[in-house]
Amino acid sequence: MTVDNFILAVKIRVMKGCVTMPKKGENIYKRKDGRWEGRYIREYQNGKAKYGYVFAYSYKEVKRKLNDAKSSLSSEKSQSFEKTEPTICLFSEIADEWLCVNQPQWKISSIVKYTNILKNYLLPEFQSRNITDISRDDVLGYISKLLMKGGIKKQGLAPKTVNSILSVMKNIFEYAADNKGYALISFKGLSAKTVQKPMRILSNSEQTILTEYLMDSPTTTGIGIMLSLYTGIRVGELCALKWEDISFEEKCIHIRKTMQRIQVVGNLDYKTEIIITSPKSECSIRDIPIPDKLIQILLQYRRDKDTYVLTGSKNNYVEPRTMQNRFQSLIKKLNLAPANFHALRHTFATRCIELGFDIKSLSEILGHASVNITLNRYVHPSMELKQRNMNKLSDLLAVK
């Protein structure tokens, strides 16, 4: 099955709901993506069955493949082979099976991401290779190739992008090792070295200039910028926010949704669409307390519960990239140094640390899985804070 056909299959799954597989015959199921799936037990490890899978577009064909797989397995056992490996274990077939088995538990944005990584990078390189024959040297060479000549313009990919590709490849290998019993390479130490870019944070004076302008020239876009600057909300969460998500009685924001633009499932021209879905992780589903002064500002703009905060409309919304563009235009208008919208979140986290927030509380407000993410990625002490801390040493220099 090609990746393009798989994308179309995903579209069917989205339209019809979760995949169900009514049984017909001996361990043979009809999938809602139109294919037949045959399953057989390859072996038992620690009392747990390890399954093998075959796929086809007709019951007759999948039945034949299933019988062949069982016969091959039986023949290998009769010859006392310690390992039971099929004759062919192409990377493309393992990758397809990995997608099919796992996609019911993934968000549609993740399915599109993984499918595109396979289609654009991994399959062109490893499609016809037996997964058991792929060595660490092969992967190291592929990393260098991606860094130097990867991408549409052949100018090389960013290390972060390369590591995302390697992450998908690693997951496929782990799936094959866990479910097929293959002896495969370890991905430990296989990665592209990344350089931490300095994150843009608004200085105290820049924050004052921005806040004063937003207060003097109130707009719904300005309200959104204020929310991000003083609550740390992500741009996707902001764009999906409705007035019903803000509790004025409890003085908090209920984060339950996010908005993002993804590739249209089944479209081969890379067209995109806006979706509103659950946040990126369980930790991102959270309640954020709102400062009292910000509550008073929000009360002046309060609209019907089922309307978007950024538009006051039930049907019209502002998408993340539009919000990004509006913010950058405002920064330019105020003669401030260039900054993207995410700088507001960095600035919020840094100001909280400067004001003495405990890390655990801040981590939960930001929706992080651990305090380490908060410390390593978002908290950047300003030079002013460093200077104040260093001045605490002055007492030790006092001459009596």
N, C-alpha and C positions, 0 to 999 in steps of 0.2 A: 504493500500500500504506500503510495507516495505521500509526502508531507502535505501537498496541495489537497489531496483527497481527504487527508485527516482534518485539515482546517474546515472543509465542508462538513465533515462528520461532526465536528464540534458545534458548528452552526445548528445542525439538527438537534444536538443535545440541548443547546440553549433554548431553542424554540419549543421543544417538547418536554423539557424538564430532565430529571435525573435519568440515567441509563438504567433500563431494566432488561433482564435477559431471560425470557421464558424458556424453560427447558424443553428440549426436543431431542430424544435419543440419549445415548450414553455420554453424559458429561459434555453435551454439545448445546450451545445456547445461541439464540438469535438476538443480536444486538440492535439497538435503535439507530446505529449509524449504518445499518444495512448489511453488515458483515456477520458471518458466523464465527463463533469462537469455540475451540475444542480445548479441554483441559485434562491433563493426566498427571498422576503422581510420579515424579522422577525418583524420589528417594525420601527417606526419613532421617532427619538429623535431630538428635536429642528428643525423640518422640514427636517431632513436629514435621508435618508433611511439607515437602518442597515440590512445587508444581511446575510443569512445563506447559506451554501454550502454543497453539497453532491457529492461524486465521485464514479465512477464505471468503469469497463472495457467494458461495453456494453451499448448501448442506452436504451435497455429494462430495465436493472437493475437500471440505474441512474434515469429513469423515475419513476420506482417503489419507489425508495428512496425519490425522490422529492415529489411524491404524499403523501407518508407516513409522511414526514416532514410537509407538508402543512396541512394535516389532524390533526396531533398532535397539530400544532399551533392553528388551528381553534377550536379544542376541548378545549384547554386551555383557549382561549379567551372567549368561550361560558360559561365557568365556572367562569368567572370574575377573573382570576388570574392576579395579578398586574405585575408579571414577566413572561416572556415567555422563559423558558429554556427547551431544549430537555431532554429526559429521560437520555440519555447517552452523556457524554461530556468527553470522555477519553483524557488524556494528549497526547497520541500518535496521535489521530485523529486531535486534535487542532494543534499540532506541524507540522503534515503533511500539513494541510491547510495553516498554516503560511508560510511554505517553498514554496508551490505552488503559493500562491498569490504574494509573494514578490520577488521570484527569478528572474523574468524578469528585475528588476531594480538593481540587484546585479552584481558585477564582479564575474567571474568564481572562483577566489581565495576565495572570501567570501562564495560562495555557498559550496565549498569543506570544508572550515573551519567549517561552521555551521552544515553541514551534519555529519561531523566526530564527532563533539561535541555531537550531538544527538545520533548517533549510539553507541559511545563508553562510554558515561556517562549518559545522561539524560534518554534515553529510557530504559536502563537496570534497572534504579531505579524507574521511574515513569510511564512506558508505560501503565500499566493496571489500573492506578489510575484515578478516576474522578478528573478533574482539580479543581473543586469546593471544593473537600475534602482535598486538599493539604494545610497544615497549615504552619505557620511560624516556629513552632517547627520541622516540617518535614524538612524544608529547613535548619534550623540551625544544625540539626543532620546530614544532608547530607554534609554540609560544613565541619564539624568535620571529617566525614568519609573520604572525599576526601583528607583532609590535613594529616590524619594519615595513611590511607591505600589505597589511590588512586593510579592509575597508573598500568602499566603492572607488575611491580615488587612488587606492594603492599607496597611500602615504603613511600607513600604520595606524593602529588602533590605540586608544588610551589604555593604560594598564588596568584601570577599573573595568573596562569593557572586556578585556582579555580574561580577567579573573571571573567575570560572569559566565563567559563561554566555558572556562575550565570547570566551574561549579556544576554546570549541566552535565558535562562529560563525566565528572567524578560521580555524580548521582546515578548515571546510567551504568557505570562500572560497578558501583556498590550494589545496584539492583541485580545485575548479572551474577555477582559473587554470592549474594544472599539467596537468590531464588533459583539459580542454575547450578551452583556449586563450582563455578569456574575459578581457577587459580589465576588471578589478574594482578596487575601492577598496583602498587600503592601510590596515591597522589600526594603523599606527605612531602612537603618541600617543593611541590610543583606549582609555581605561581609567578605572576609578573610583579616585579617590585614596584610598589606605588610610593609616590612622594606626596606627603600631606601638604595640600595647598593651604596657604594662609586664608582663614575665613574672614569675610568682611563683617565688621561690627561697627555700628554707629557710635561715635564718641558721645560723651554727655552733651556737648554743645550741639552736635548734629541732631541728637534726639530732641533737644529743646526746640531747635529751629523747626523741625518736622512737626512736633506736637503743636506748637503755637500756630503754625500755618493751618493745620487740620482743624483746630478749634476756631480759628477766625474765618475759615472758608469751608463750612461743613457740607459734606456730600455723602452719599451712601458708599462711594468708593473710599472716602476718608474714614468712615466708620469701620470699614473692613481693615484698613491699615492700622487704625488704633487698636482694634481687637487683636491683631497679630502682634503688635508691638508690646501690648500690655497683658497678653495671656499666653503667647507662644503658640497659638493655633497655626497649623499648617495651611498652606494656600488651598489645597484640595478640600480640606475640612471646612475652611471658610466659605468657599464657593458653594458647598452643599448645605450650608447652615440655613435653617429656617427659624422664624421667630418662635416657633413652638419648641425649639431646642434650647431657648434661653429662659431660665426660670428666674423671674424677678423676685419671687418670694424667697427662694433659696439662694439667690445671688450667685448663680453658677451657669455654666454652659454645658449642655449634655452633648458630648461628641459621640455620634453613632454612625455617621456616614462620611464619605469622602467622594469627591468628583475627580475624574481623570479622563484623559483622551487616549484611546487605544485604537489599534488597527481593527478595521471591520473584519469580523470573522468570515472567512471564505472569500474575501476580496483579494485578488492578486495584484492590484494596482496600488497597494499601500494606502488606500483611503482610510480615514479615521472617523471615529465617532465618540461622543461624550457618554460616559456611563457614571451612574451614581451607585456606589456599592459600600460595603462595610469597610472600615479602616484597614490599614495594612497588617495589623496584628491585634490580638486580643488586648494587649496592653494599651493600644491606641484608643480603645473604647473606654472613655473616662469622663469624669466631671471636673470642670475647671472653675475654681472660684473666681468671681469677678470683683475687682477693686471697687469700692463704694463710689468714687468719683466717675468711674467708667459706667457704672450702673445708671447714674443720673444722666449721662450723655445718651445712653441707649434708650432711656425712657422717652426722650424727645423724638426719636425716630421709630418708635414701636409701631408695627403694622399687624395685620391679621396673622394669626398663628401659622397658617399654611402657605405663607409667602416667603420668598427668599429674602434674607437680610440685605443682600447687596443690590436688590432691585425693587423690593416691595411688591413683586408680582408672583402669581401662582405658577405661571408657565415659563416666564423669561428668567434666565439666569446669566451670570457672568462666569465664563470658564476660566480655569487657572492661567492659561497663557495670556488672556486678555488682562487679567489682574496684574500679571507680571509686567506687561507693557505699560499699563497705566502707572504703576509704581515707579518704573524707571523714568518715565516722562516727568513725573513729579520731582524725582531726585535731581534730574537735569535742570528743571525749572528753578529749583531752590539753590542751584550752584553747589550741590554737595557731590562728593566723590561718587563714582559709579557704584551701584549696589543692586543686587537682585532681591526679590521679595523674601527669600529665605534668610537674608541678613537680619530681618526683623526678629526671626525666631532665635538666631544667635545672640542678637542684642538683648532680647528678653532674658535669656538664660544667664548671660554675663551680668546684667544689672541685678538679677536675683541673688547671685553669689556675692556681689559687692554689697548688697544690703543685708547679708547674713542669713539667707535662706538655708535650711538644712538640705543636704543633697537628696535625701530620700523623698522629701516632699516635692522638690523641684523635678526629680525624675518621674514621679507619678503625674505631675501636671503636664509634662512634656510628652507623656505616653511612651516612655522607654521601658525596655524589658529589664534593665539593670542600671544601677547607679554608675557603673563603669562607662556605659555609653554616654551618659550625661557628662561625666568628667572629661572623657577623652575626645568627644566630638563637638560638644556645644559650649563648654564653659571655657572662656578665654579671658583671664584676668587682664584688665586694662593697665596701661602704664601708670595711671593715677593711683590705682589700687596697689600696685606693686610698690610705688613710691611711699604711700601711706604705711604699708607694712614695713618697709625698710626703715622708715623714720622711727619705728618703735624701738630700734636699736640705739637711738640717740641717747637714751637715758644711761646706757652702758658706757657712753663716751664722756659723761659729765665729769668735769674735773672738780674735786673737792678741795 
